[in-house]
C-alpha cells in the first residue's frame, strides 16, 4: 500500500471551503491557494516567503479537484 503525501486537500464543501489536513491532523478550511500555502507554512513545511509549489504530488494530494477547484 502506498503512502499518502503529508498534506491532503479535500473536495470543496457546499460553502466552497476545502478541509486541509497535515499528517492526518485537520489544520483548517481553505478558501483559496493562499490559505493552503499559509497552512503549510504554519505546519513547518515551508519557510517565510519561500515559494511553495502546490502542485507537488509528493507534498499535496488534491481530492475532488485540483488547486483551481473552488466554489
C-alpha positions as CSV (number, residue, x, y, z in Angstrom):
1,X,0.0,0.0,0.0
2,X,1.4,3.4,-1.0
3,X,1.6,6.3,1.5
4,X,-0.3,9.5,1.0
5,X,1.5,12.8,0.8
6,X,1.7,14.7,4.2
7,X,-0.9,17.2,3.0
8,X,-4.4,16.4,1.8
9,X,-6.9,19.0,0.4
10,X,-10.4,17.6,0.4
11,X,-13.2,18.3,-2.1
12,X,-15.0,21.7,-1.8
13,X,-17.8,21.8,0.8
14,X,-21.1,23.4,0.0
15,X,-19.7,26.7,1.3
16,X,-16.7,26.5,-1.0
17,X,-14.0,25.8,1.6
18,X,-11.8,22.8,1.4
19,X,-10.7,20.9,4.5
20,X,-6.9,20.6,4.8
21,X,-5.0,18.0,6.8
22,X,-1.3,17.8,7.5
23,X,0.0,14.4,8.6
24,X,-3.6,13.3,9.4
25,X,-4.5,16.4,11.5
26,X,-7.1,18.9,10.4
27,X,-5.4,22.3,10.1
28,X,-8.3,24.3,8.7
29,X,-10.7,25.2,6.0
30,X,-9.1,26.9,3.0
31,X,-11.0,29.1,0.5
32,X,-8.1,29.6,-1.9
33,X,-4.5,28.7,-2.7
34,X,-3.1,31.4,-0.4
35,X,-4.7,29.8,2.6
36,X,-3.4,26.3,1.7
37,X,0.1,27.8,1.5
38,X,-0.4,29.6,4.8
39,X,-1.4,26.3,6.5
40,X,1.8,24.6,5.0
41,X,4.0,27.4,6.5
42,X,2.4,27.1,9.9
43,X,2.9,23.3,9.8
44,X,6.6,23.9,9.1
45,X,6.6,22.6,5.5
46,X,7.8,25.9,4.1
47,X,9.8,28.9,5.5
48,X,8.7,32.5,5.4
49,X,8.3,33.9,1.9
50,X,9.6,30.7,0.3
51,X,7.7,29.8,-2.8
52,X,5.5,26.8,-2.2
53,X,4.8,24.5,-5.2
54,X,1.2,23.5,-4.6
55,X,1.4,21.0,-7.5
56,X,4.0,18.7,-5.9
57,X,2.3,15.3,-5.8
58,X,4.8,14.1,-3.1
59,X,3.7,17.0,-0.9
60,X,-0.1,17.5,-1.6
61,X,-2.9,15.3,-2.6
62,X,-5.8,17.3,-4.1
63,X,-9.1,15.3,-3.8
64,X,-12.2,16.3,-5.7
65,X,-10.5,18.7,-8.0
66,X,-7.1,20.4,-8.4
67,X,-5.7,23.6,-7.0
68,X,-8.0,25.7,-9.2
69,X,-11.2,24.0,-8.0
70,X,-13.0,26.3,-5.5
71,X,-16.7,27.2,-5.3
